[in-house]
Amino acid sequence: MDGLRVIPTWRHGQERLYVCLTDGRNIAWYDREAARVNLIGESRREDVLEALGPFITGPVTVGPPPVPTPAELARLSLHPDDDLAPNRPGEALLIDLDCDPGTAHRLRADPRRRALAAEQTVGVALDRLDGAGWHTLHSLPLPGGDRVHHLAIGPAGLFAVHTLYARKQRVRISDPLVGLGRRDPQPLLRRVRADADRASYALTAEVRPVLALVGPTGVSVTVPPREVRVLTDTELTDLTRLGGVLKPADVEALHAMARDRGTWARV
């Protein structure tokens, strides 16, 4: 079973048994009440069932997490303060800069403004996918002050997109490290994967991580990134060419769940 662990938790008043990898990421959970094993991806199906074997009593259904029912969606009628759909790309940075614009004269450009430019560039590119049956949400708040920069939901699935300003710089990738120009590499890919994992937990659906590089002069890869898709801002339309995973009704249901601020409050 390669170190899989089973961890019991309570979520929304119901007991669930989560199956986790050694690094803490959830890959499945067992809902006793529903007699269902929900898989986030099919690659570890047999290992998951073996790990849950001692806890399962009677027949169970095994498969991807179910899409919310119409009754569940009806409960998602949102107060405007709880609806994240109106968020602009870089919403949190815009608010931060409005509250604290910084000094007028500084030797170096405010890094928040570069990060904002990157999120706005990627946000515009992702918003253009709407006509192809996609929805994109921006600047989704996570407990602890973190954010999912963008969440793209479409026929090809769900993607947590983390942006990185790389204008006129060469990007070096050696998983988990990402280096910009002459700066020391940082373990950014861990953060990218962690954000996608938290989104998967919140939405009870597989969310795949994407690192979007804005304006790099080139990208070199010495150790390919595990699970993370790396794209430039001009390549984001490639997501629409991936195989179909979700039906239009699934896309709408997951979008309705993701736009609710309360969905992200406990991840």
N, C-alpha and C positions, 0 to 999 in steps of 0.2 A: 504493500500500500504506500510505500515510499514516504513514510512519516506523516500520513494524514491524521488529523486529530478531530474528535467529535466534541463540540462544546455546546452545552445546553444554555439557552437564553430565553427571555420572555420578550415578546414584541407585540404591542397592541393587545396585551392581555392574554396572549396565546403562547404556549411553549413551542419553541423550535429547537431542533438539534442541527447546529451548523457544522459542516465539514470544512476544515481549514487546512491549508498548506503549512509547512513549517515556518514560513515568513508571516503567517497570520492572515493571509488572504482567504476569503470564503470562496469555495467552488461549488457548494451545494448546500441545501438544507432540507430537513425532514419535518414536515408539518403533520404532527400526530392526528390532530382533529380532522384534517382533510385526507389523511392516509395517502399523502403524496410526497415524493422525493423530487425536489426542484433542482435541476442541473443548470449551472451557469456555464454553458459549453458542454459538448459531448465527449471531449477527449479523455476524461477520467471516469467515465460512467461506471465501469466495472470496479474500479478501486473505491469509488464512493459507496457503491452498494455493499462491498465487502466491509468497509469501515462501519457502515450503519447496521450491518447484519445483526449484532447482538441487541439492537434497540427496536428493530422493526417487528411488529406482531401482526400477522395476517397479511392479506394482499394489499399492495400499494400501487399507485400510479407513478410512473417514472417519466420525466420529460422536462422541457423548458418551463419556466414559470408561466402561469396562466395570465392572460391579459385581463385587466380589470373588467368586471361586469358592468352593464348599464346602471345597475343599482349603486355600485361603488362609485361610478363616475358622477352620479347624481349628487353624491355627497361632496363633490369637489367644486360646488358652486362657491366661488371665491369672493371674499371681500377685496376691494381694490388694493388694500395694503398687503394682501397675501399673494397677489398675482404677480409672478415674476416675468410674465410674457412681455410687458412694456420695457423691461430693462434694455438700455442701450449697450452696445459693445463697450466694455470698460466702465460700466456704470459705477462700480465701487471707486475706481480711480478718479472719475469725474467728480464724485462727491468729495473725495479726499482732497483733491486739488482746489475745489471750491472753498472748503473749510480752511485749508492751509496752503495757499498758493506758493509759499516759500519766498525767499528774498529775491528782489528784482535783479541784483547783480551777484552772480556766482561764477566761479571759474569753470565749473563743469555743468553741462546740461542736467536738469533734474531727471533722474532715472525714471521717475513716475511718468513723465511726459513721453519718454521713449516707449515705455511699456504700454501706455495708453494708445500711442500711434500704432503699435503692433496689434493690439486687440481690435482697434477700429478697422484696420486693414483686413484682418482675418474675418471680423464680423461682417463686413460688407461682402466679402467673397462667399461666406456661408449663406447669407441672406439671399443671395442670387439663386440658391438651390430651391427656393420655395416653389417655383414653377414646376419643378420635377418631382413634387410630392414630398418635400422635406419640410421640417420645422426646425428652427434654431433658436435656442434660448441662450442668453448672455449673462455673464457675471452672476452665477448661481452661488449664494452664500452657503458656506459650510461652517459648522461649529468650530470654534477656535480661531476664527479669522481667516481661514483659507477660502478659496473660491474655485469653482469650475469655470474657467474662462468662457468656454462655449460648450453647449451640448447640442449636437446635431442628431436629429431623429428622422430617419427616412426608410425607404424600402430596403436598403442595405444593412439596417440595424441602427444601433446607438453608438455615438462616438463622443468621448470627452476630449475636447481639443484644448491643448495648452499652447499659448503663443509665446514666441521668443523673438525679441527685436535683434536682428542680425544684419542690419543695413551696412553694406559695403565691407562685410567681414567674412572670413572663412570659418566654417563651422567644422569642428572635429568631434566625432562621436566614437566613444569606446565604452559601451554599456558597463556601468550606469552613468559614465561621465560624459558631459557635453562641454566643449571648450569653444570660446569665441575669440577669434584673433589671437592676440598674445596673452590673453588672460588665462589664469589657471583654470583647468576644467572643474566643473562642479557636478555632483551626482544628481542632475536634474531629472533623469529618467525615472528615478525612484519616486519623485514627486508626481510625475506624469502618471505612472502606474497606480500610485496610491489614490489620486483623484478619481481615476476611472473605477477603482475598486469601491470607493465610497459611493460613487454614483450607482454602481451595480447593486450595492446593498440598499440604497434608498429606493430604487425603482424595482427591485427584485427582478432584474433582467440583466443580460450580459451587456456591458458597456465597454467598448474597446478604446484604448488610449491612442491619442494622436498628438504628435509634437509638430506644430506649424511654425516654420522658420520664415521670418519676414525679411526679404531683401538680401539674402546671403550672396556673396560672390562665388561660393562653392561649398560643397559638403563632402568631407572625407570620412569614411567609416572603417575603423580597424577592428572593432568588435561589434557585430550587428546587434541592434537593440532587440531585446526579447519582448515580444508581444506588441511593442510600440511601432506604429506606422509613422514615419517621418516624411513630411511633405513641406514644400515651400508654399507661400500664400498663393502662387499662381497655379499650383497643382491640386488645390482642394476640390476641384470639380471631379477629380479621379474617384472620389467617394461614390459618385453616382454610377460609376461603371462596375462597381462590385456587385456580386450576385444578390438577388432578391432574398430577403429574410423575413421582412414584415409585410403584412397586408395593410392596405390603407386604413382599415379600422383599427389595426394594432398601433399604427403610427399616431392616429388621433388620440387613442386611449392613453398611450404613454406620454404624449405631449401634455394632455390634460393633467396627468399625475405630476409631471416634472415641473409644471409652471406653478404648482402650489408650494409656497414657502414652507409649509409644515412638513412636506415630504423630506426636506433636507435638515430638519431640526435635530434629528437623533442619529446622525451618521458620523 
